[in-house]
């Protein structure tokens, strides 16, 4: 086959770039993801546009930076005007479906303002950010409707109940909890329980069930074209894995934390504020790291095993040969590096993501199994899909760029820097500690070939030399020797802000057409609006 | 009365700030607009956000900069997500109506994508950018549906037909044309005809009919609260006035063109490209200026006379005392200054607008009849209305600020600079002459207390010292002595770009609430999502 008919867009949640063997992890072997890398291209400098789920994913689904799509944090609705994957692919006859997580939040207020009918296909499509929800599983079902208004109706919860896993919240009580010596439920939310096995057998766990649904979907489609977003919630917390994955890795295999030496610590006020968060304080304790990280590794290993099953299936039915496959993550996890937990700061453990792309066509043979050091971004996925499928580029909206030329061994002009954003307005502890106004909590990362520059509202910038200091231990933000580098990167940020796409309701082609008709008129007529004529 | 019940938002089209006697015109006496200024505050440094109709007006109606609302030129649809005046006022029970022009373009593609019902009240409201179209009159009815899809159905055209003014296009053939010696129609589009009277008696002209409709609306409302956007198409071209206004002013009363001395000319490439436009070449000829400008003045005089009638009416029925009145313009007109015609460049004749605000409350007595030199912007109107009416500020969307504190003699912290934008992607002649890509045609004005800085994609900036050179005849864009000033203003632009409101689907109050609930939990419960807990 020489054409791409389908797209498989695989995303893990909270998977660090360096927790895969193809990216160099010495103990965590991920042969199936490595097999995809050997059959495609592995990008070593891929960045997410935002280091938490909602912003990152909306960048993936819209092909636009966070400042453009406006979803600055989780639970923020996407504007109705934003086009998503399905808007681009569905009109071309490509069934565009979701299996797993999107973290989409319905924009109910906007729909009400426009008097859209709740439950209509258009409303549902907006609520699912353009996907057909073949199986939606956001994987977070605490007792609050902000996070999932369909909590009671979650298909995974139904599935568990059908299997006899009862209770008010089977997702929590079975799939994300362990059991104590006396049968008591030990919550997976509590990191002290991370070393215990989940109460659920592996075959009913989220990762396996999600993979089952993906295989179902692909099988059902037969030869009909599709785009599937296979979006695993794991290794995202709660950090708890079903047997045997809870015990595959030992404390000995936990890598040392990456932290500045005493006296050389990062003393930036925003960084310091994040260090005071509960997860940061806990992950700064070795006891926590040693209890959590082996399980984090086990959860990744489980995903890898399941991807092996999926890839085998695709090789058996021909889909391996007519499907563009992308594997990535929405963001990483500090796991105690830099004295931080979670991911809400723009250092490499959070903002760096794995990115592996396999183009099955012969034109990509030249790069198969190679490593690519170009700066890639999460927003590149959608333009890559459009390019692979031969669809128009929509360059008045899309801010990413197609990776296909790189996969085909070409030397396209490329970006000089990647940008990520984070808005800590939503993090009341950090914001209040810093005393910043809600409109003044923006952080920007500008990552060039060599440097990473972090800009803050109201604070000095930070600078790291990733060539000399890949672990970002030495902040050059005040070093006079690097003043010119900082200025250069501030200039990049300025250029980036100026270049954001802010004319999304009219295509460039239409602008060109109108501009000419308006001023020159049709060949046989006068100008449409004859202004300025004597 | 001590409360404001109503808002009258008067806008002229293409009215230069300096073509009113209260702003210093020596020959054009506008006693009624001056009377408003004497009863309110006259802002001497008010700027539009964009120098053509669509962008400027969408900034007025959304309270947001052009880069935020995305309407970069005429005929570009407003995104459906943008809130407009009516969205803010109507829920408070304030009838929000239009009499005259908005230059709104229906966002039909977006409405179809959401399956909105054509003709539904929500669709109509979006098409009218939030106004109830009591009488819409965009004033441009050439033979092309881009500019007015309701051409045949325009109420003003119907009115003319009802009076016996027939023909394919009565707006053009009667209201905007003169008559030759042999009864032939001489088009108002041709500036050579500007000195002739329109074929229509004054009482049926656009300016009078528009005023009639405003008086009808205000009368109908009685004591019920309202916001009326009274939006005159004049003195916008076609430059042709009904008798006696076509002959009120003589060639002797045309002020000399403001132009650099030979050898000291502005040599910026973008400026030079605009100088090559047909209207610029024509307005550079004295013959054209002398034929057009007296009529331009006559059209303004007619507006002033009509406003006198309206203000008398409001004083007679009590509305003068409970209505906030704003008088402004959407942009100016070069009229040959700087060798330019039209308005598509960011010098003072185009970007400076008159702005007069009358707050009827006693708290504003302290400033009545005074002049205010604060930098004001078109986007300030909407926040001013909300403030005057006691409605919430919507500060996650609105980028302007209320002028009420200034009207009440307070000393609020104020902006350091005003910003305007222009995108010449739509002007094929300039763009093609410069060889710029469609995405690289943006211009920005940063106007501080003393200086004006103009930034261009791909070209050097310009700088004018408005204190020493108020006519902008000496471009300091390459003067080494002003390097620090240019850098300061580039910094302003950088700050402005960073500060644009890009989180419009969630209010600041909601962010604060969620941020606290998310991290701290309710008093009696644990954190909602117990991340990072040991």
Contacts between the chains, C-beta under 8 A, distances in Angstrom:
chain1	res1	chain2	res2	distance
A	67	B	502	4.7
A	68	B	502	7.7
A	70	B	502	5.5
A	70	B	503	5.8
A	70	B	504	6.0
A	70	B	505	6.1
A	71	B	505	7.7
A	72	B	502	7.4
A	72	B	503	4.8
A	72	B	506	7.9
A	73	B	511	7.9
A	75	B	506	8.0
A	75	B	514	6.6
A	76	B	503	7.1
A	76	B	505	5.9
A	76	B	506	5.0
A	77	B	505	4.5
A	77	B	506	7.2
A	78	B	505	7.3
A	79	B	79	7.1
A	79	B	81	4.1
A	79	B	504	7.0
A	79	B	505	5.8
A	80	B	80	5.7
A	80	B	81	5.6
A	80	B	110	7.8
A	80	B	114	6.6
A	81	B	79	4.1
A	81	B	80	5.6
A	81	B	81	5.0
A	81	B	110	6.1
A	87	B	113	7.3
A	107	B	505	6.2
A	109	B	505	7.7
A	110	B	80	7.8
A	110	B	81	6.1
A	110	B	505	7.1
A	113	B	87	7.3
A	113	B	122	7.6
A	114	B	80	6.6
A	114	B	114	6.5
A	114	B	116	6.2
A	114	B	122	5.3
A	114	B	126	7.6
A	115	B	116	7.8
A	115	B	120	6.8
A	115	B	121	7.8
A	115	B	122	4.5
A	116	B	114	6.2
A	116	B	115	7.7
A	116	B	116	7.4
A	120	B	115	6.8
A	121	B	115	7.8
A	122	B	113	7.6
A	122	B	114	5.3
A	122	B	115	4.5
A	126	B	114	7.6
A	140	B	529	6.8
A	142	B	528	5.9
A	142	B	529	5.4
A	142	B	530	7.7
A	143	B	528	7.9
A	144	B	528	4.8
A	144	B	529	7.8
A	146	B	514	7.1
A	146	B	528	7.3
A	147	B	528	7.5
A	147	B	529	6.9
A	187	B	530	7.8
A	189	B	530	4.3
A	189	B	531	7.5
A	189	B	533	5.9
A	190	B	530	7.5
A	190	B	533	5.5
A	190	B	534	6.6
A	191	B	532	7.5
A	191	B	533	6.6
A	191	B	534	5.2
A	192	B	534	5.3
A	237	B	531	6.0
A	277	B	532	6.7
A	278	B	531	7.9
A	278	B	532	4.6
A	278	B	533	6.7
A	279	B	531	5.7
A	279	B	532	2.4
A	280	B	532	7.5
A	282	B	532	5.5
A	282	B	533	7.4
A	282	B	534	4.9
A	283	B	532	7.3
A	285	B	534	7.8
A	288	B	534	6.1
A	341	B	531	8.0
A	341	B	532	5.2
A	342	B	531	6.5
A	342	B	532	6.5
A	395	B	439	7.7
A	423	B	503	7.1
A	425	B	503	7.8
A	425	B	508	7.8
A	425	B	511	5.3
A	425	B	515	7.0
A	426	B	511	5.7
A	426	B	514	6.5
A	426	B	515	4.8
A	426	B	518	7.3
A	427	B	515	6.1
A	427	B	519	6.8
A	428	B	512	7.2
A	428	B	515	3.6
A	428	B	516	4.7
A	428	B	518	7.4
A	428	B	519	5.2
A	428	B	520	6.9
A	429	B	519	5.3
A	429	B	520	7.9
A	431	B	515	6.9
A	438	B	508	4.6
A	438	B	511	5.6
A	438	B	512	6.4
A	439	B	395	7.7
A	439	B	499	7.5
A	439	B	501	7.9
A	439	B	508	7.1
A	442	B	498	6.9
A	457	B	498	7.1
A	490	B	494	7.7
A	493	B	494	7.8
A	494	B	490	7.7
A	494	B	493	7.8
A	494	B	494	5.0
A	494	B	497	7.2
A	497	B	494	7.2
A	497	B	497	3.8
A	497	B	498	6.5
A	498	B	442	6.9
A	498	B	457	7.1
A	498	B	497	6.5
A	499	B	439	7.5
A	501	B	439	7.9
A	502	B	67	4.8
A	502	B	68	7.7
A	502	B	70	5.4
A	502	B	72	7.4
A	503	B	70	5.7
A	503	B	72	4.8
A	503	B	76	7.1
A	503	B	423	7.1
A	503	B	425	7.8
A	504	B	70	6.0
A	504	B	79	7.0
A	505	B	70	6.1
A	505	B	71	7.7
A	505	B	76	5.9
A	505	B	77	4.5
A	505	B	78	7.3
A	505	B	79	5.8
A	505	B	107	6.2
A	505	B	109	7.7
A	505	B	110	7.1
A	506	B	72	7.9
A	506	B	75	8.0
A	506	B	76	5.0
A	506	B	77	7.2
A	508	B	425	7.8
A	508	B	438	4.6
A	508	B	439	7.2
A	511	B	73	7.9
A	511	B	425	5.3
A	511	B	426	5.7
A	511	B	438	5.7
A	512	B	428	7.2
A	512	B	438	6.4
A	514	B	75	6.6
A	514	B	146	7.1
A	514	B	426	6.5
A	515	B	425	7.0
A	515	B	426	4.9
A	515	B	427	6.1
A	515	B	428	3.6
A	515	B	431	6.8
A	516	B	428	4.7
A	518	B	426	7.3
A	518	B	428	7.4
A	519	B	427	6.8
A	519	B	428	5.1
A	519	B	429	5.3
A	520	B	428	6.9
A	520	B	429	7.9
A	528	B	142	5.9
A	528	B	143	7.9
A	528	B	144	4.8
A	528	B	146	7.3
A	528	B	147	7.4
A	529	B	140	6.8
A	529	B	142	5.4
A	529	B	144	7.8
A	529	B	147	6.9
A	530	B	142	7.7
A	530	B	187	7.8
A	530	B	189	4.3
A	530	B	190	7.6
A	531	B	189	7.5
A	531	B	237	6.1
A	531	B	278	7.9
A	531	B	279	5.7
A	531	B	342	6.5
A	532	B	191	7.5
A	532	B	277	6.7
A	532	B	278	4.5
A	532	B	279	2.4
A	532	B	280	7.5
A	532	B	282	5.6
A	532	B	283	7.4
A	532	B	341	5.2
A	532	B	342	6.5
A	533	B	189	5.9
A	533	B	190	5.5
A	533	B	191	6.6
A	533	B	278	6.7
A	533	B	282	7.4
A	534	B	190	6.6
A	534	B	191	5.1
A	534	B	192	5.4
A	534	B	282	4.9
A	534	B	285	7.8
A	534	B	288	6.0
